[in-house]
Amino acid sequence: MKTEHQHSAEAIEKRLAEGPKVNYLRDWVYGGIDGAVTTFAIVAGAVGADLSTRVVLILGIANLLADGFSMAAANFSGTRSEIDDYDRLKAMEERHIRLYPDGEKQEIRQIYRNKGFTGRSLEELVGLITSRKEPWVDTMLTEEHGLALVKRSPVIAALSTFAAFVLCGAIPLLPFVFAMPDAALSATVVTALVFFGIGSVKSHWSTASWWRSGAETLIIGLAAALLAYLVGRLLEQIV
């Protein structure tokens, strides 16, 4: 049976030497879905309010750039905050190990006792982990605080979100840019394909089937667009 990677000694050594890879999938998915949803929602709302193609393009492009930048900035700040919190907790654990080593060893002991280790095996494990500060601190960060040891770059996370937002968010506007005969219907079709495509690609990193993940993303996106269309129609009647 073919597996995701090889298990020879050489392959394992090479893979571990490279270290864990940072994954920016969530930034792409988040940006792509939100870009397609918000831009198509504006298109649907504008169509529901019977606005002109010119207004649709102005609103759509303004949203594409402003909201895309806003999301990227928010992702940058959020990722930066995660790193700051990681550094704070790491410094705290290092301080606690220096000041209260017996108490910190007891925490390690209880962590692995809860995992089913007992007796001599437990004490040997505690001794090994606490014999060096780095694995001791790493264990506390992952087991006590639930933190990942690999740090994500705020800049790459922000750029990933912005790029995905603009790329996917521009698609609902293309039928209006090229003045297609039934631009609203064409925008609906191509945006639905974007939603399904994002969900299908996302399934590569999950246990869900490609069609189920695609359908789920499609339903979420179209629901948001339908809501915007109905609000547009209502406002058009009121105003």
N, C-alpha and C positions, 0 to 999 in steps of 0.2 A: 504494500500500500504506500502510495506517495504521500509524504508529509510536507508541512510548510517549510521545514529546514532540515539539514543533515545533522546526524548525531555522532559523527566520527570525532575523535579527539581533536584533530586539526580544525574541523569545521566549528566545533564548540569554542575552541580557543580564539579563533578569528572573530566569531560573532560576539563573544564577550569582550574582546579587546576593542571592538567598535563601540561598545556601550549601547544602552537602550536608545531607540530613535524617538525623537520628539514628533508627535502627531498633531497636525494642524487641520485635520479633517473637520472637526466641529466648527472651526472658524469658516471654512469654505461652505459647509452645509448651512450654517446659520446665516451667513451673508447671502448665499444664493437663494435660499427660500424666502428670506425677508425682502430681498431685492425684487424678486418676481412677484411676491404677494403685494407689497406696498405699491409698486408701480402699476400692476394690473388693477389693484383696488382703485387707484386714482383714475385709471382709464375707464373702469367700469362705472365709477361714480360720475365721471364727467359725461359718459355716454347716457347714463340714466337721467342726468340732468339736462340732456340734449344740448350739450355745449359743442362748439365748433372744433374741427380738427386742430386748428391753430392753438386753441386754449388747451386741448388735450396734450399737445406736444410741449407747450410751455410748462404746464403743471408737472408733466411726467419727467422732463429733463431736469427741472428745478429739484424735484424730489430725488431723482437719481443721484445728483451730485451732493446735495445738502444732507439728505438722510444717509447716504452712503458714507460721507465723511463723519457724520455724527456717530454712526454705528462703529466705524473704525476707531474713532477717538475713545468711545466708551469701552471697546474691547481692549484698547491699549491700556487705559486706566485700570480696568478690571484685572488684566493679566499682571500689570505692574504691582497692583495691590496684593495679588497672590504671592508674588515673589517677596515683597516686603514682609508679608505675614510669615512666610517660610523662614526668612532670615531672622525674624524676631523670635520665633519658636526655637530655631536652632541655637541661637545665642542663649536663650533661656535654659534649654536642656544642658548645654555645655556648662553653664553656671551652676545648675543644680548638681551635675555630676561632680563638679569641683568641690562644692560646699557640702553636699549630702550624698556621698557615694553609696553608703549603705542603704539609704532610702531608695535610690535609683536602681540599685541591684534588686531590691525587693519588688520594684515595679516590673522589672524584666522577669523575675521569678513568677510573679502572678500572671503576667501576660502568657507565658508559655505553659504554666499550669492549667490555665483556661483552655489551652489548645490540646490538652490531654497528656502532657509530659509529667512524669512523677519520679520521685526517688533519685537515684544516682544519675540517670539520664538527664533529668531536669537540672541538677546541680552542675553537671559537666557542661550543659548547654549555656547556663547562666555564666559560668566561668569563662567559656570561650568568647561569648559576646562582649562581656565587660572587660576582657583583657586588653582591648584596644578601643580608644575613644571614638574613632570614626564609625565603626559598625555599631557601637553602643548608641551613639547619637542618632544614626540612621534608623535603627530599630525603634527608638522612642518616637521619632517623627512619623514613621509609617504605622506603627502599631497603636500608639497612644493618640496621635493627632490625625491619623488618616491622610497624611500628605504623600504625594508622589515625589520621588527624589530627583526626577528629571524636570528641569525648569524650562518653561516655554518662553520664547522671545516675544516681548510685547510688540516689537516692530513688525516681526513676521506675522504675528497673529492679526494685527491691525490691517496690514497690507493684504492678507489673505481674505479677510472679511470685506474690505473695500473692493478688491478685484472681483470677487464672486458676486457682490451686490450689483456692481455696475454691469458686469457681463450678463447676468441673468435678468436684471431689472430692465435692461435695454430691449430685450426681446419683445415684450408686449407693445413697445412703441414702434417697432419696425413696420407693421402694416400701415400705420399712419404716416410714417416718414416717406414711404414709397407710394402713398395715396392709393392703396389697393381698393377695389370696388366695395367690398364689404369688410372694412377695416376692423370693425368691432368683433365680428365673427372670427376673422383670421387671427386677431389678437388672442381671443379665447382659446382657439385651437393650439397655437404655438406655445402659449403660456401653460396650457394643460400638459403639453409634451415636456416642457421644462420641469414642471412639478414632478411628473412621473419619472423623468430622467434623473433628477437629483435623488429621489427616493431609491431608484434602482441602483445607482452608483453607491449610495450610502449602505446598501445591504451587503456590499463586499466586505465591510468591516463589522458586520453584525451576524446574528444567527437567523435573522428573518429572511425569507425568500425575496428575490428581487421584485417579483410582481406584487407581493404583499406590502413591502416597504414603499414601492412606487405608488401603489393605490392609496396608501395612508397619507403620503405627502400630497398627492393629487387632491384628495378630499379636503384636507386642511386648507390648501391654497384656494380651491374653488369656493369653499365656504366663506372665506374672508372676502373674496371678490364679490360673491353674491350679496353679502351684507352691505358692502360699499355701493353696489348697484341699487339696492333697495333704498338705502339712505339718500342716494342721489335722486332717485325718482320721487321720494317723499319731499325732499327739499325743493325740487323743481315745481311740485304742486303747491307747496306752501308759499314759496317766494315768488 
